Amino acid sequence: MVAMVVGGDCRPSSFDQFWYWVKFFMPRAEKFHMVGLAGICWALWRTRNNVCFEEKKVRSPTEVICLASSFISFWAELQSEEDKLLLEGGADILRAVVLSLHPNEAPPGDASVVLLQ
C-alpha cells in the first residue's frame, strides 16, 4: 500500500532494497526515511502483538497503514516546526490515499474494526 501511495512499481523485500527504494521514489524526503520505516515497523509489531496476544483480527492492511500514519504524526511533534509540518502532511497524504483504497470489508454494525482517522 505504501508503494501505491508513493507511485512505486515495486516493493522492497530487504533493508538494502528499502534504502535504494526510498531514495529512488522519495528523494526529497531523505531525512524522513527512518521515521517512515520506524512507523511502518512499529505498526506491524503492534498489530502482530494484538493478533497474537489479544486475539484481535485484522480485516484490511489499511488498519496497519493508518496506525503507522498515526505514529508518524505523533512523532512529528518531536521535530522542528518546518519538519513537523512536512511529516504531518506526509502522514495525512498516506492516510487519505490508503483510506480511499479501503474496501469497507466490515459488515454493518461491526465495531471491532477501528481505523485511526
C-alpha positions in Angstrom: 0.0 0.0 0.0 2.9 2.4 0.7 4.3 1.6 -2.7 0.9 2.6 -4.3 0.9 5.9 -2.3 4.3 7.0 -3.5 3.9 5.7 -7.0 6.3 2.8 -6.7 6.0 0.0 -9.2 7.8 -2.5 -7.0 8.2 -3.3 -3.3 11.4 -3.8 -1.3 12.0 -7.2 0.3 15.1 -6.3 2.3 16.5 -3.3 4.1 19.1 -2.8 1.4 16.3 -2.7 -1.2 14.3 -0.4 1.1 17.1 2.2 1.3 17.5 2.2 -2.5 13.7 2.2 -3.0 13.0 5.3 -0.8 15.9 7.2 -2.3 14.5 6.5 -5.8 10.8 7.1 -5.0 11.2 9.8 -2.3 14.5 11.6 -3.0 13.5 14.9 -1.4 12.3 13.4 1.9 15.6 11.7 2.7 15.7 12.9 6.3 12.3 11.3 7.0 13.0 7.8 5.6 13.9 6.5 9.0 10.8 7.9 10.6 8.6 6.3 7.9 10.4 3.0 8.3 10.0 3.1 12.1 6.3 4.0 11.8 5.7 1.0 9.5 7.7 -1.4 11.6 6.1 -0.2 14.9 2.6 -0.6 13.4 3.4 -4.1 12.1 4.8 -5.1 15.5 1.8 -3.6 17.4 -0.6 -5.3 15.0 1.2 -8.6 15.3 1.1 -8.4 19.1 -2.7 -7.6 19.1 -3.3 -10.6 16.8 -1.1 -13.0 18.8 -1.9 -11.9 22.4 -5.3 -10.2 22.3 -6.8 -12.4 19.5 -7.8 -9.3 17.5 -8.5 -9.6 13.8 -7.0 -7.5 11.1 -9.6 -7.2 8.3 -7.6 -5.0 6.0 -4.0 -3.8 5.6 -5.3 -0.3 5.7 -5.5 -0.7 9.5 -1.8 -1.2 9.7 -1.0 1.8 7.4 -3.4 4.1 9.3 -1.7 3.1 12.6 1.7 3.8 11.0 0.4 7.2 9.8 -0.7 7.9 13.4 2.7 7.1 14.8 4.4 9.3 12.2 2.0 12.2 13.1 2.7 11.7 16.8 6.4 11.6 16.3 6.3 14.7 14.2 5.8 16.7 17.4 9.5 15.9 18.2 10.7 17.7 15.0 11.4 21.3 14.2 8.3 23.3 13.2 9.1 23.0 9.4 9.9 19.3 9.6 6.8 18.8 11.8 4.6 20.2 9.1 6.2 18.2 6.4 5.9 14.9 8.4 2.3 15.6 9.3 1.5 16.4 5.7 3.1 13.2 4.5 1.2 11.2 7.2 -2.1 12.8 6.2 -1.5 12.0 2.5 -0.6 8.4 3.4 -3.7 8.0 5.5 -6.0 9.7 2.9 -4.8 7.6 0.0 -5.0 4.4 1.9 -8.5 5.1 3.2 -9.6 5.9 -0.3 -8.5 2.3 -1.2 -10.2 0.7 1.8 -12.6 -2.0 0.7 -15.1 -1.5 3.5 -14.9 -5.1 4.4 -16.5 -4.9 7.8 -20.2 -5.8 8.0 -22.6 -3.0 9.0 -22.7 -2.5 12.8 -19.4 -4.3 13.3 -17.5 -2.1 15.8 -14.5 -4.4 16.0 -12.7 -2.7 13.1 -11.3 0.7 14.1 -9.3 2.8 11.6 -7.4 5.7 13.1 -8.6 8.8 11.4 
